Amino acid sequence: MRNDYCMRLSLFRGTTHGELRAFMGKVAYRFAKKLVVKWKRARGKEEEAANYAGSPARDGPTERQIESARRELESAMPMADWRKLQLISDNPFSSTGPPGHSKASCAESRAMAKRTIRQWRLELIRKYGDRI
């Protein structure tokens, strides 16, 4: 109501507290009703946009297939290569891993030089890229 410099309140012509309460209830009801209509309109536009866009193409591997391939690759790696993969990976704490693998590897990977990370990625791709 303050946004309109109390315009709505200036429309009030009653004299009692009960009349003011009824007036304010009506103002609140109209406000809430307009807000709900606004939300419905926005939801309708979102649904229309979602229907127009359609669902995304999902012709790639599933998360389960990717995780399975990763576990298979990690099982074939020597420990030194596995450690490099864990340090440069986007998911350094995968569900697999040898005992004693800890959250310290995350801090180590942040402290590593970008050049080292690039070099290890290229090395691992050369060694294991055809297995994936």
N, C-alpha and C positions, 0 to 999 in steps of 0.2 A: 504494500500500500504506500510505502514511503517513496517508491520510485515515481509514482504519479503525484507527488506532493500532496498526499492525503486526499486526492480527488474523490476516491470512493467513500472515504469517511465524510467528506463534505456533502455527499448525497444523503446521508443519514438525517432523517427529520424527526426521529423519535425523541422522547424525553426521559424514559425510564431505563434502568439497567437491563431489564428483561427484553425490551425492544432492541437495545444495542446488541445484546447477546444473540438474538434471532437474526439481526442484520449481519453480524459478523459470521454467524453460521452459514448464512446464505452466500456471503462473499467467499468463504472458505470452500463451500461445496462447489461453487462455480469454478474456482481456481483449480481444485482437484479434478473436476470433470474435464476441464480444458487440458490439464496436464496428461491425463490418461488418454485422451484423444490424440494428443501430440505423440505420446509413446506408441500408441497403436499405429499411427501413420508411419512413424519411423520404422517400426517392426515390419510393417507391410512393405516398405521400400527395401529393407534388408532382404526379406524373403524373395521379393521380385528380382533383386540383384543376384541372389544366390541361385535362383532358378535359371536366370539368364546365363550366368557364368558356367553352370553345370558342375559336375564333379571332376576332380583332377584325374589325369591319366595315371593309373597305378600299374604300370607294366614292368616295373623294376623288381628287384628282389625284396622279400619281406624282411622285417627286422630279425625274425627268427633265422632266416637263411643267412643273413649277414653275420649274425652272432655265431652260427654254426661254422661258417667258413673261417671266421676269425679264430675260433677254438681249434679247429683243425690245423690252421697255419701255425698257431702258437705252439701246438704240440710237436710240430716238426722242426721248430727252431731251436738252435742252441741257446743256452741261457743268456749269453752276451747279446745276441740279437733280440731275444725276448725283452731284455731290459731296455734296449734302445727303443723298441716299439712302444713299450709302456711309457717311457719318458717323453716321446714325441707325439703320442696318440692324443686325440681329442677326448678319449675316454680312458684315462690312465688307470682307472680302478674298475676294470671289467670284472665279470663274475669269475673269471678264471685267473689263475696265477699261482706261483709257488708259495709255500709257507714263508712267512716273514716279509711279505710284500706289504708296505705300509703307506701311509699318507705323506711320508717324507718325500716320495718320488714326485709329488705335485710341486712341492717347493723347489726341488732340484730342477724340474723341467722349466720353471719360470726363470731360474737363475742362469740357464744355459744360453749360450750365444745363438742368435738366429742362424748364423752360418753353419754351426754344428748341427742344428736341427735340419736345415736344408740338406746338408751332406749325408746325414743318417737316413733321411727319407729317400734320397736317390739311391743310396746303397741298398736299403731294404727292398726298394722297388726292383732294382736290378736282380737281386737274389731271389725274391719271392713273387714278383709281379705276375709271372706266368701261372702260378698255383692258384691265384684268386679267381 
